[in-house]
């Protein structure tokens, strides 16, 4: 594009950043205090002097001469400091060169990406541009290139490490007014992770580990295991709510969300694990009780101390039909010791096949009940192992 540079008013700019006051994730903006200096030449202000190398004025003269109409693009709030007087300085040199300096605090928008929060880095820009004059009328440029931006070495932020400041420039186009020169002050911030390790990651990890304690508590201690599970679930919910309260309501998942929600799932699963153990224990105990009652109903009158093979003496007053009615029992004739006992017979009573099968079912039931202990045993290994595996993947991806 051909341009007639002789028609341009060339305005050089340099900036000294005094402080980077704050970064707000909720509002997605930053606040910066800086010294903004403009350099241009206005021959109408030249003067002849053999003694004065320059003349310095306060802000009252600014309203009487032409000054560049530079503004901050995407700014939300800004003001020129006025304590104890307006922080504006105008310096005019004999050849007509002008230095116009002012101290400004500006709050500007910064488009932040929180997909890796809090293991993220953010790049923000403060943009300067002429409001009324296009590039055909006014040319804004960095007076000394990259050296036009200077910062105080003492600048620091509580949550961020300031990695670098640098300057760029390009043309900005507006469909209704045309092309404008735009200057950029770019700075990159890397978030300190230690604060979030102490306030978010470490408490969440402790809650998950605390939920595993229930695997070592006896399954019949219902109040202890239930209260422990509910406490860890509610604590995890509080941690998640506290983190989201200090963040904007973005529509994508953040890195901290992944960690907290996976931790919440582990805590919740530990509660479900006990619910399963308690339910299975109750069901099997009910079956065991029914089996005991059935065995008691099918057993003979008390023969305490007798072996499974029982002997019953039947004297001669019983008929042969009565003796034969003892189905399931073996009969063995007995050699009489005395003549008067010849009318008696000995019947050996053995458990029927039905009673034996019932006993086997009872043994299987006891074995199933003991398996509820196995659920806790397996959980003691599966839960910690899975959580450690998740942490290895998480920190290898985001660090």
C-alpha positions in Angstrom: 0.0 0.0 0.0 1.4 3.3 -1.0 1.5 5.9 1.7 2.8 9.5 1.7 4.8 9.5 4.9 5.4 13.3 4.6 1.8 13.9 5.5 2.0 11.7 8.7 2.4 13.1 12.1 4.9 10.6 13.6 4.4 10.0 17.3 6.9 7.9 19.1 5.8 6.1 22.3 7.7 4.5 25.2 6.3 3.1 28.4 7.7 2.4 31.8 5.6 -0.1 33.8 5.5 0.9 37.4 3.5 -1.9 38.8 1.2 -4.8 37.8 -1.4 -4.4 40.5 -3.7 -7.3 40.1 -4.9 -10.2 37.9 -8.6 -11.2 38.2 -9.6 -14.6 36.9 -13.3 -13.9 37.7 -13.4 -10.7 35.7 -10.7 -11.8 33.2 -8.8 -8.5 33.4 -5.6 -7.0 34.8 -4.7 -3.6 36.4 -1.4 -1.9 35.5 0.1 1.4 36.5 2.5 2.9 34.0 4.2 6.1 32.7 3.1 6.8 29.2 5.3 9.1 27.2 4.7 10.5 23.7 7.3 12.2 21.4 6.5 14.3 18.3 7.6 17.5 16.7 5.4 20.6 16.4 7.2 23.4 14.7 4.7 25.9 16.0 6.0 25.3 19.5 9.7 26.0 18.6 11.4 28.9 20.2 14.8 30.6 20.2 16.8 30.3 23.4 20.5 30.4 24.2 20.1 29.6 27.9 17.2 27.1 28.1 17.6 23.7 26.6 13.9 23.0 27.2 10.8 24.4 28.9 8.6 22.3 31.2 4.9 22.8 31.8 2.2 21.2 33.9 -1.1 19.9 32.7 -2.7 23.3 32.3 -1.0 23.9 28.9 -2.1 20.5 27.5 -5.6 21.9 27.0 -4.2 24.7 24.8 -2.1 22.7 22.4 -2.5 19.7 20.2 -1.6 16.3 21.8 -2.0 12.8 20.5 -5.4 11.2 21.2 -4.1 7.9 22.4 -6.5 5.6 24.2 -6.3 2.0 25.6 -8.2 -0.5 23.6 -10.3 -3.0 25.6 -9.9 -0.9 28.7 -12.6 -1.1 31.4 -11.4 1.6 33.7 -8.5 4.1 33.6 -7.5 7.3 35.3 -4.7 9.8 35.4 -3.3 10.2 38.9 -4.0 13.6 40.5 -2.2 13.4 43.9 -1.0 15.9 44.9 -1.5 17.5 41.5 -2.3 16.1 38.0 0.5 13.7 37.1 1.0 15.3 33.7 4.2 16.8 32.3 4.8 18.6 29.0 8.4 19.4 27.9 9.1 21.6 24.8 12.5 21.8 23.2 13.7 24.8 21.1 13.5 22.9 17.8 9.8 22.1 18.4 10.2 18.6 19.7 7.7 17.8 22.4 7.7 15.2 25.3 4.3 14.5 26.8 4.2 12.3 29.8 1.5 11.1 32.1 1.0 8.6 34.9 -1.9 6.3 34.3 -3.6 3.3 36.0 -5.6 1.2 33.6 -7.7 -1.9 34.0 -8.0 -3.8 30.7 -9.5 -7.1 29.5 -7.4 -10.2 29.1 -8.7 -13.2 27.3 -7.6 -16.1 29.5 -7.7 -19.8 28.8 -8.3 -21.9 32.0 -8.2 -25.3 30.4 -5.0 -26.0 32.3 -5.8 -24.1 35.4 -4.0 -23.9 37.9 -1.1 -25.3 35.9 -1.5 -22.6 33.2 0.3 -19.6 31.7 -1.5 -16.5 30.5 -0.5 -13.9 28.0 -2.1 -10.5 28.3 -1.8 -7.4 26.2 -2.3 -3.7 26.8 -3.1 -2.0 23.4 -2.6 1.6 22.5 -4.2 3.3 19.5 -5.2 6.7 18.2 -8.9 7.2 18.6 -9.6 9.7 15.7 -6.6 9.7 13.4 -6.0 6.8 10.9 -2.6 5.7 9.8 -2.8 8.3 7.0 -2.9 11.1 9.5 -1.0 9.8 12.5 1.7 7.2 12.8 2.2 5.6 16.2 5.4 3.6 16.6 7.7 2.4 19.4 10.3 5.1 19.8 13.2 2.7 20.5 11.9 -0.6 19.3 12.1 -3.3 22.0 13.9 -0.9 24.3 10.8 1.3 24.4 9.4 -0.8 27.2 11.0 -0.8 30.6 9.9 -2.4 33.8 10.7 -2.2 37.5 12.6 -5.3 38.7 10.6 -5.3 41.9 7.3 -6.0 40.1 5.8 -9.2 41.4 2.5 -10.9 41.9 1.4 -13.2 44.6 0.0 -15.9 42.3 2.0 -15.4 39.2 5.6 -15.3 38.0 6.1 -12.6 35.4 8.1 -14.3 32.7 8.6 -11.6 30.1 7.5 -8.2 28.7 7.8 -7.4 25.0 6.3 -5.0 22.4 4.7 -5.5 19.1 2.8 -3.3 16.6 0.4 -3.9 13.8 -2.5 -2.2 11.9 -6.0 -2.6 13.1 -9.0 -2.2 10.7 -12.4 -0.9 11.4 -14.9 -1.3 8.5 -16.5 2.2 9.0 -13.4 4.3 9.7 -10.3 2.6 8.2 -6.8 1.5 9.3 -5.1 2.5 12.6 -1.7 2.0 14.1 -1.9 -0.1 17.2 0.8 -0.7 19.7 0.9 -3.7 22.0 2.5 -4.3 25.5 2.6 -8.0 25.9 3.5 -9.9 29.0 3.4 -13.6 29.9 2.4 -14.8 33.4 3.0 -18.3 34.8 0.9 -19.3 37.8 2.5 -20.3 41.1 1.3 -23.9 41.8 2.4 -24.1 45.5 -0.7 -22.2 46.7 -3.1 -24.5 45.0 -1.1 -27.6 46.2 -1.7 -26.5 49.8 -5.3 -25.2 49.4 -6.8 -27.7 46.8 -4.7 -30.7 45.8 -3.4 -31.7 49.2 -6.7 -31.5 51.0 -8.5 -33.4 48.2 -5.9 -36.1 48.3 -6.2 -36.4 52.1 -9.9 -36.8 51.8 -9.5 -39.6 49.4 -7.0 -41.4 51.6 -9.3 -40.8 54.6 -12.2 -42.5 52.8 -10.0 -45.7 52.5 -9.8 -46.0 56.3 -13.3 -47.5 56.2 -11.9 -50.6 54.5 -10.1 -51.4 57.7 -13.2 -50.9 59.9 -15.3 -53.9 60.8 -18.3 -54.2 58.4 -20.7 -54.4 61.4 -19.6 -50.9 62.6 -22.3 -49.2 60.6 -22.3 -45.8 62.3 -18.5 -45.5 62.0 -18.2 -46.4 58.4 -21.3 -44.4 57.3 -20.3 -41.2 59.1 -16.8 -41.4 57.7 -18.1 -41.8 54.2 -20.6 -38.9 54.5 -17.9 -36.6 56.0 -15.5 -37.2 53.2 -18.1 -36.7 50.5 -19.3 -33.4 52.1 -15.7 -32.2 52.5 -15.0 -32.9 48.8 -18.1 -31.0 47.8 -17.0 -28.0 49.9 -13.5 -28.0 48.2 -15.1 -28.1 44.8 -17.5 -25.3 45.6 -14.7 -23.1 47.0 -12.5 -23.5 43.9 -15.4 -22.7 41.5 -16.4 -19.7 43.5 -13.1 -17.9 42.6 -13.3 -18.8 38.9 -15.3 -17.6 36.0 -18.2 -19.8 34.8 -16.5 -21.2 31.8 -18.1 -23.8 29.6 -15.1 -26.1 29.4 -13.4 -28.4 31.9 -10.4 -27.1 33.8 -7.5 -29.2 34.9 -8.4 -28.7 38.6 -11.9 -29.9 37.8 -10.6 -33.2 36.5 -8.6 -33.8 39.6 -11.3 -32.8 42.1 -14.1 -34.7 40.4 -12.0 -37.9 40.0 -11.2 -37.6 43.7 -14.9 -37.1 44.5 -15.7 -40.2 42.5 -13.2 -42.2 44.5 -14.7 -41.0 47.8 -18.2 -41.7 46.6 -17.2 -45.2 45.4 -15.8 -46.0 48.9 -19.3 -45.2 50.3 -20.9 -47.4 47.7 -18.4 -50.2 48.5 -19.6 -50.3 52.1 -23.2 -50.2 51.0 -22.6 -53.3 48.9 -20.7 -55.0 51.7 -23.5 -54.2 54.2 -26.2 -55.4 51.8 -24.5 -58.7 51.0 -23.8 -59.3 54.7 -27.5 -58.7 55.6 -28.7 -61.0 52.8 -26.4 -63.8 53.7 -27.1 -63.6 57.4 -30.8 -63.8 56.6 -30.2 -66.9 54.5 -28.1 -68.4 57.3 -30.9 -67.8 59.8 -33.4 -69.6 57.5 -31.0 -72.5 57.1 -30.6 -72.9 60.8 -34.3 -72.9 61.3 -34.8 -75.5 58.6 -32.1 -77.7 60.1 -33.7 -77.4 63.5 -37.1 -78.4 62.1 -35.7 -81.4 60.3 -33.6 -82.7 63.2 -34.7 -85.3 65.8 -35.3 -84.5 69.4 -32.2 -83.5 71.2 -29.5 -86.1 71.0 -26.7 -83.9 72.4 -23.3 -85.4 72.1 -24.4 -88.2 69.7 -22.6 -88.8 66.4 -24.2 -88.5 63.1 -25.1 -92.2 63.3 -27.7 -92.6 66.0 -29.0 -95.8 67.7 -32.5 -96.2 68.9 -33.7 -99.1 71.0 -37.1 -100.5 70.0 -38.6 -103.1 72.3 -41.0 -105.8 71.3 -44.1 -103.7 71.9 -43.5 -102.1 68.5 -44.9 -103.9 65.5 -42.8 -104.7 62.5 -44.8 -102.1 60.5 -43.8 -99.5 63.0 -40.2 -100.4 62.7 -40.3 -100.4 58.9 -41.8 -96.8 59.0 -38.4 -95.4 60.0 -37.6 -94.5 56.4 -34.0 -93.3 55.9 -32.6 -95.2 58.9 -30.6 -98.4 58.9 -31.6 -101.3 61.0 -29.1 -103.6 62.5 -30.2 -106.7 64.6 -28.7 -106.9 68.0 -27.5 -110.1 69.7 -29.4 -110.4 73.0 -27.4 -110.5 76.1 -30.2 -111.8 78.2 -33.3 -113.8 77.3 -35.7 -111.1 78.4 -34.2 -108.7 75.9 -34.7 -110.9 72.9 -37.8 -108.9 71.9 -35.8 -105.8 71.3 -34.0 -104.6 68.2 -31.4 -101.8 67.6 -32.0 -99.3 64.9 -29.0 -97.1 63.8 -30.2 -93.7 62.7 -28.2 -91.9 60.0 -28.9 -88.5 58.6 -31.0 -88.6 55.4 -29.7 -87.3 52.1 -31.9 -84.3 52.4 -30.2 -83.2 55.6 -26.8 -83.7 54.1 -27.6 -81.5 51.2 -29.0 -78.8 53.5 -25.7 -78.9 55.4 -23.8 -78.3 52.2 -25.9 -75.3 51.4 -25.2 -73.9 54.8 -21.4 -74.3 54.2 -21.7 -72.4 50.9 -23.7 -69.7 52.7 -20.9 -69.3 55.3 -18.4 -69.1 52.5 -20.3 -66.3 50.8 -20.5 -64.4 54.0 -16.8 -64.6 54.4 -16.4 -63.2 50.9 -17.8 -59.8 52.1 -14.5 -59.6 54.0 -12.8 -60.2 50.6 -14.5 -57.2 49.1 -12.9 -55.0 51.7 -9.5 -56.8 51.2 -9.5 -56.2 47.5 -10.7 -52.6 48.0 -7.6 -51.9 50.1 -5.4 -52.7 47.1 -7.6 -51.6 44.1 -8.6 -48.1 45.4 -5.0 -46.9 46.3 -3.5 -48.5 43.2 -6.0 -46.8 40.9 -5.7 -43.4 42.5 -1.9 -43.6 42.3 -2.1 -44.5 38.6 -4.5 -41.6 38.0 -2.1 -39.2 39.7 0.8 -40.4 37.6 -1.1 -39.8 34.4 -2.5 -36.4 35.6 0.8 -34.9 36.6 2.7 -36.2 33.6 0.1 -34.6 31.2 -0.2 -31.2 32.9 3.3 -30.6 34.3 
